[in-house]
Amino acid sequence: MDTDDIISPAGYQKSTYDMHHDDYDRESALRRLRTAGSISITPELFEKIYLSPANRVSNNLRSTLGNPTPLALCGFLLSLSPLSNILLGWRKSGDSGAAEVGVYYFFGGLLMIIGSVLEFILGNTSPFVVFGSFGAFWLSWAATLTPFYNASIAYDPTHPAASATNATFANSFAFFQLYMGVLCFIYLLCSLRTSICFVLIFASLVGSFSLMAATYWHLAEGHAKTALTCQHGAGGLLLAVCLLGWYLLAAQLLACVDFPINLPVGDLSEFIKGASATAAARPEGVEQKEGMP
């Protein structure tokens, strides 16, 4: 196939260069990658709209399919934004947001799972895992609030020992929040190769999940005032996550339509080199010592 660019009848420059085969280098692929048939995507823009460092794939799906990342972000933000307001107690709201259970199912769960599957098809492992895990989180959160699944109501508040059963539920459910914080800490480490925006998002999520776990444990101990303080702290951090997320969503959608305004997200891919890039930069003939990177 001829690798020269051709001009379409509409006057747009259209490339026949297949940048997805393994024998093409990353920079060449990024210079050739197109959006809407004519927009060149720079390495910084790739980091902005694909949520992960550029990776090599053996097909041309990225040049034919849309970017699913904004869809998953919409699901995440439309679930998290109301929850953060509820945890902060705005407009006399409170508890765990049972009024939003439908939003958690269909925006948080459904949209993020769809986005995860599409990221998998495109070969983007990192967003596939992140969106899939958070989609499952929202489905789990919604199921806990749904009476049909007999989660929270299994600890019957009308029981003579209601305080003990409620404490058991709070002590148990806190572990889910705790290990979501552990998962987000791993995502935080991975995000050090993406952008400042993602680093701040995952750092805030680690703190918010930790405070949510503390909220439930303080409730179990009967420390209502301390629990409320932890809940408000978690809500504040989640609100910060939402503000960063809305900014990131705007940056991605503006980039997708080639909008003249470019919102920076703080590309970090050039500051922390990948293992493959480090190995490629090693002078020939220099052998790697055992136990050394």
C-alpha positions as CSV (number, residue, x, y, z in Angstrom):
1,M,0.0,0.0,0.0
2,D,1.3,3.4,-0.9
3,T,2.1,5.4,2.2
4,D,1.8,8.8,0.6
5,D,-1.1,11.0,1.7
6,I,-3.9,11.5,-0.8
7,I,-6.5,14.3,-1.1
8,S,-10.1,13.4,-0.8
9,P,-12.8,14.9,-3.1
10,A,-14.0,17.1,-0.2
11,G,-10.5,18.6,0.0
12,Y,-9.5,16.9,3.3
13,Q,-6.2,15.3,3.7
14,K,-6.6,11.6,4.2
15,S,-3.9,9.1,5.1
16,T,-3.5,5.5,4.0
17,Y,-0.7,5.0,6.4
18,D,-1.5,2.1,8.8
19,M,0.1,3.1,12.0
20,H,-1.1,0.2,14.1
21,H,1.3,-2.5,13.0
22,D,4.0,-3.5,15.5
23,D,6.8,-2.4,13.1
24,Y,6.0,1.3,13.4
25,D,7.4,3.4,16.2
26,R,5.3,5.4,18.6
27,E,6.2,8.8,17.3
28,S,5.4,7.9,13.7
29,A,2.1,6.5,14.8
30,L,1.2,9.5,16.8
31,R,2.1,11.9,14.0
32,R,-0.1,9.9,11.6
33,L,-3.0,9.3,13.9
34,R,-6.2,11.0,12.8
35,T,-9.4,12.1,14.4
36,A,-12.4,12.8,12.1
37,G,-10.2,12.0,9.1
38,S,-8.0,15.1,9.3
39,I,-6.7,16.0,12.8
40,S,-3.2,15.0,13.8
41,I,-3.0,13.9,17.5
42,T,0.2,14.9,19.3
43,P,1.6,12.8,22.2
44,E,0.2,15.3,24.7
45,L,-3.2,15.1,23.2
46,F,-3.0,11.3,23.2
47,E,-2.4,11.4,27.0
48,K,-5.3,13.7,27.4
49,I,-8.0,11.7,25.6
50,Y,-6.9,8.1,26.1
51,L,-6.3,8.1,29.9
52,S,-3.1,6.0,29.5
53,P,0.4,6.1,28.0
54,A,0.3,5.3,24.3
55,N,0.6,1.6,23.5
56,R,1.0,-0.4,20.4
57,V,-1.9,-2.3,19.0
58,S,-2.1,-4.7,16.0
59,N,-5.2,-3.3,14.3
60,N,-6.6,0.0,13.0
61,L,-9.6,0.2,15.4
62,R,-8.5,3.6,16.8
63,S,-8.8,5.1,13.4
64,T,-12.3,3.8,12.8
65,L,-14.0,3.8,16.3
66,G,-14.8,6.7,18.5
67,N,-13.0,7.4,21.8
68,P,-15.1,5.9,24.7
69,T,-13.3,7.7,27.5
70,P,-15.6,10.7,27.6
71,L,-18.7,8.4,27.8
72,A,-17.3,6.6,30.9
73,L,-16.3,9.9,32.4
74,C,-19.9,11.1,32.0
75,G,-21.2,8.1,33.9
76,F,-18.6,8.6,36.6
77,L,-19.3,12.3,37.1
78,L,-23.1,12.1,36.9
79,S,-22.9,9.6,39.8
80,L,-20.2,11.1,41.9
81,S,-21.2,14.8,41.7
82,P,-24.6,14.2,43.4
83,L,-23.0,11.8,45.9
84,S,-20.4,14.4,46.9
85,N,-23.1,17.0,47.5
86,I,-25.2,14.5,49.5
87,L,-22.2,13.6,51.7
88,L,-21.6,17.3,52.4
89,G,-25.3,17.6,53.4
90,W,-26.2,20.3,50.9
91,R,-29.9,21.3,50.9
92,K,-30.5,19.1,53.9
93,S,-29.5,16.0,52.0
94,G,-27.7,13.2,53.7
95,D,-27.3,9.5,54.4
96,S,-25.8,7.4,51.5
97,G,-27.7,8.9,48.6
98,A,-30.5,6.3,48.2
99,A,-32.5,8.8,46.3
100,E,-29.9,8.6,43.5
101,V,-29.9,4.8,43.3
102,G,-31.2,4.8,39.6
103,V,-28.3,7.2,38.7
104,Y,-25.8,4.8,40.3
105,Y,-27.2,1.9,38.3
106,F,-27.5,3.5,34.8
107,F,-24.9,6.3,34.8
108,G,-22.3,4.9,37.1
109,G,-22.7,1.2,36.4
110,L,-24.0,0.9,32.8
111,L,-22.1,3.8,31.1
112,M,-18.8,2.9,32.8
113,I,-19.1,-0.8,32.0
114,I,-19.8,0.1,28.3
115,G,-16.8,2.4,28.3
116,S,-14.7,-0.3,29.8
117,V,-15.6,-2.8,27.2
118,L,-14.9,-0.4,24.4
119,E,-11.5,0.5,25.9
120,F,-10.8,-3.2,26.0
121,I,-11.6,-3.5,22.3
122,L,-9.3,-0.6,21.5
123,G,-6.5,-2.2,23.4
124,N,-6.3,0.4,26.2
125,T,-5.7,-1.8,29.2
126,S,-5.4,0.9,31.9
127,P,-8.7,2.7,31.3
128,F,-10.4,-0.7,30.7
129,V,-9.5,-1.8,34.2
130,V,-10.2,1.6,35.8
131,F,-13.6,2.1,34.2
132,G,-14.6,-1.5,34.8
133,S,-13.7,-1.4,38.5
134,F,-15.6,1.8,39.1
135,G,-18.5,0.6,37.1
136,A,-18.6,-2.4,39.4
137,F,-18.3,-0.1,42.4
138,W,-21.4,1.9,41.4
139,L,-23.4,-1.2,40.8
140,S,-22.3,-2.5,44.2
141,W,-23.2,0.8,45.9
142,A,-26.6,0.8,44.2
143,A,-27.3,-2.8,45.1
144,T,-26.4,-2.1,48.7
145,L,-29.1,0.6,48.7
146,T,-31.7,-1.5,47.0
147,P,-34.0,-3.4,49.4
148,F,-34.4,-6.3,47.0
149,Y,-30.7,-7.4,47.6
150,N,-31.3,-7.4,51.4
151,A,-27.9,-5.7,52.1
152,S,-28.4,-2.9,54.6
153,I,-31.9,-4.0,55.6
154,A,-30.6,-7.4,56.6
155,Y,-29.5,-5.6,59.7
156,D,-33.1,-4.9,60.7
157,P,-33.4,-1.5,62.5
158,T,-36.6,-2.6,64.2
159,H,-34.9,-5.5,65.9
160,P,-34.6,-5.2,69.7
161,A,-30.8,-5.2,69.2
162,A,-30.9,-2.6,66.5
163,S,-27.9,-0.7,67.6
164,A,-25.8,-3.8,67.6
165,T,-27.0,-4.9,64.1
166,N,-26.4,-1.4,62.6
167,A,-22.9,-1.4,64.1
168,T,-22.3,-4.8,62.5
169,F,-23.3,-3.5,59.1
170,A,-21.2,-0.3,59.4
171,N,-18.2,-2.3,60.6
172,S,-18.6,-4.7,57.6
173,F,-19.3,-2.2,54.9
174,A,-16.3,-0.1,55.9
175,F,-13.9,-2.7,54.5
176,F,-15.3,-2.2,51.0
177,Q,-14.4,1.5,51.2
178,L,-11.0,0.7,52.7
179,Y,-10.0,-1.6,49.8
180,M,-11.4,0.7,47.2
181,G,-8.9,3.2,48.7
182,V,-6.1,0.6,48.2
183,L,-7.2,0.1,44.6
184,C,-7.1,3.8,44.0
185,F,-3.6,4.0,45.5
186,I,-2.4,1.5,42.8
187,Y,-4.2,3.6,40.2
188,L,-2.4,6.7,41.7
189,L,1.0,5.1,41.1
190,C,0.1,4.2,37.5
191,S,-1.2,7.7,36.8
192,L,2.3,9.1,37.4
193,R,2.9,8.4,33.8
194,T,-0.2,10.0,32.5
195,S,-1.1,13.6,33.6
196,I,-1.2,15.8,36.7
197,C,-5.0,15.9,36.4
198,F,-5.3,12.1,36.9
199,V,-2.7,12.2,39.7
200,L,-4.8,14.7,41.6
201,I,-8.0,12.7,40.9
202,F,-6.7,9.4,42.3
203,A,-4.9,11.0,45.2
204,S,-8.2,12.6,46.2
205,L,-10.1,9.3,45.8
206,V,-7.6,7.6,48.1
207,G,-8.3,10.2,50.8
208,S,-12.1,10.1,50.3
209,F,-12.4,6.3,50.5
210,S,-10.2,6.3,53.6
211,L,-12.5,8.9,55.2
212,M,-15.6,6.9,54.2
213,A,-14.2,3.8,55.9
214,A,-13.5,5.9,59.0
215,T,-17.1,7.3,58.8
216,Y,-18.6,3.8,59.0
217,W,-16.2,2.7,61.8
218,H,-17.0,5.8,63.9
219,L,-20.7,5.2,63.3
220,A,-20.2,1.6,64.6
221,E,-18.6,2.9,67.7
222,G,-21.4,5.4,68.3
223,H,-19.2,8.5,67.6
224,A,-21.8,10.3,65.5
225,K,-20.1,13.7,65.5
226,T,-16.7,12.4,64.5
227,A,-18.4,10.2,61.8
228,L,-20.2,13.3,60.4
229,T,-16.9,15.2,60.3
230,C,-15.3,12.3,58.3
231,Q,-18.3,12.2,56.0
232,H,-18.0,15.9,55.2
233,G,-14.3,15.5,54.6
234,A,-14.9,12.6,52.2
235,G,-17.6,14.7,50.5
236,G,-15.2,17.6,50.1
237,L,-12.5,15.4,48.5
238,L,-15.0,13.9,46.2
239,L,-16.2,17.4,45.2
240,A,-12.6,18.2,44.3
241,V,-12.5,15.0,42.2
242,C,-15.7,16.1,40.4
243,L,-14.3,19.5,39.6
244,L,-11.1,17.9,38.1
245,G,-13.3,15.4,36.3
246,W,-15.5,18.0,34.7
247,Y,-12.4,19.9,33.6
248,L,-11.0,16.7,32.1
249,L,-14.2,15.9,30.3
250,A,-14.3,19.4,28.8
251,A,-10.7,19.0,27.7
252,Q,-11.4,15.7,26.1
253,L,-14.5,16.8,24.2
254,L,-13.0,20.0,23.0
255,A,-10.0,18.0,21.7
256,C,-12.2,15.5,20.0
257,V,-13.9,18.2,17.9
258,D,-10.7,20.1,17.2
259,F,-11.9,23.1,19.2
260,P,-9.4,26.1,19.0
261,I,-9.2,26.3,22.8
262,N,-6.8,23.7,24.2
263,L,-7.2,22.9,27.9
264,P,-3.9,21.6,29.4
265,V,-4.0,18.5,31.7
266,G,-0.3,18.4,32.6
267,D,1.2,15.7,30.5
268,L,3.7,13.6,32.6
269,S,4.5,10.9,30.0
270,E,7.8,12.6,29.2
271,F,8.9,13.0,32.8
272,I,8.7,9.4,33.8
273,K,10.1,7.2,31.0
274,G,8.6,3.8,30.5
275,A,10.6,0.6,30.9
276,S,10.6,0.0,27.1
277,A,11.8,3.5,26.4
278,T,14.6,3.2,29.1
279,A,15.7,-0.1,27.6
280,A,15.7,1.3,24.1
281,A,17.9,4.2,25.3
282,R,20.5,2.0,26.8
283,P,23.7,1.9,24.7
284,E,24.2,-1.2,22.6
285,G,26.7,-3.6,24.1
286,V,25.8,-2.7,27.7
287,E,24.5,-5.8,29.4
288,Q,22.0,-5.5,32.1
289,K,23.3,-6.8,35.4
290,E,21.3,-9.3,37.3
291,G,18.9,-7.6,39.8
292,M,19.5,-4.1,38.3
293,P,16.9,-2.2,36.2
